[in-house]
């Protein structure tokens, strides 16, 4: 047993696929609760439900924690004094403790066949197991075991009274014992159920605070009774508020795939930065004390996190807010880190004549996710169809006719520029504006629409011409003149 004076939390996912946002929030809060108080954090893989296992899912869990900066003190690949940390490797431990409960009268062997249990299930007048084997004579139990009859081990729940516990977020939770089923602790295949093994593991690994979703609020009395049956001190329970999603019509319901990407990996694949995801998720059910600050590094979260600022109310996962967070994080990236992410994307989609480094610079403050890049540069990759009314701009007092004249007069000036840079292009057009006594805005509008063929662009006329290069820019202006 490890020292229980040190706060210790754990994250215990099932390896059944990608990391759901709700699971990641649980991992994050569990981690922050521990680290904010100088404690330890454990990763434990709960794989006793062998039928639901997905190959490679353990790697996904470990990689996700690594990408998000959630480092664990004990767990797979790290070790620790309380291992192994994969439940399927701890099978004998659970059977040993289940038999201790049988010996103390808190559990029993159940020999009911699958057919009998199915018949009970089909009888709508009955809810749950009827405790048929709860009080079998000792001799009959020993005879059944000697004959090798299949069995499960069930928890013997008290039939009267109440069981209560104090949750750190929701306060006192109480349940009538008459509502508690004699749950299965050890299945027929010898593997424990989640309801049993997580209690054994939490105790043996010295977990002091159990952090999980509030769907477990009403199950926890069963776990408390297991602690009591063994004579163990209960951990502190911290149940987190529901995570909700909002659909296109504004309806709010439990977060699911119909709301969009709901796994960490999906979000990363669609261009979100891990740091932005973590920062946003940290605020879904928790808020900093005495502060309106929204941006936190992981180190800052460790210092700011307090359990008393956890909310009871459901939190809504807002994709628009996440996009805003991500756009701000993109802006904060160093040029080197930003280019490492963007230049490979641009290199894949842009022709060789495009200055992708300049284009990347234009996009930095104009994208919310890296997934938007292709959409933002479509006008660079091809000459989009357009209507001449795009040249009309009330503020700059431009019309298609005015723009045609501007383009015709600017064309020879642009053709004569040898150093095709933003600064030289801008200076030439400004000079033309002064010489022709036309508003600079009108000149820039005409040229930008001609080369971009789009109303809203990431960058102004001269920036876009620098990206497109001289030949392509001149060709587009000539095409615009002929169309006008």
ABEGO torsion letter per residue (X at the ends): XBBAABBBBBBBBBBAEBBBAAAAAAAAAAAAAAAAAGBBBBBBBBAABAAABBBGAAAAAAAAAAAAGBBBABEBGAEEAAOBABAAAAAAAAAAAAAAAAAAGABBBBABBAAAAAAAAABAABBEBAGAAAABBAAAAAAAAAAGBBBBBBBBBBABEBBBBBBAAAEBBBBBAAABBBBBABBAAGBBBAAAAAAAAAAAAGBABBBBBAAAAAAAAAAAAAAAAAGBBBBBBBBBBBBBBBBAAGBBBBBBAAAEBABAAAAAAAGBBAAAAAAAAAABGBBBBGBABABBBAAAAAAABBAAABBABBBBBBAAAAAAAAAAAAAABBAAAAAAAAAAAAAAABBAABBAAAAAAAAAAABABAAAAAAAAAAAABBBBBBAAAABBAAAGBBAAAAAAAAAAAAAAAAABABBBAAAAAAAAAAAAAAAGBBAAAAAAAAAAAAAGBABBBEBAAAAAAAAEAAAAAAAAAAAAAAX
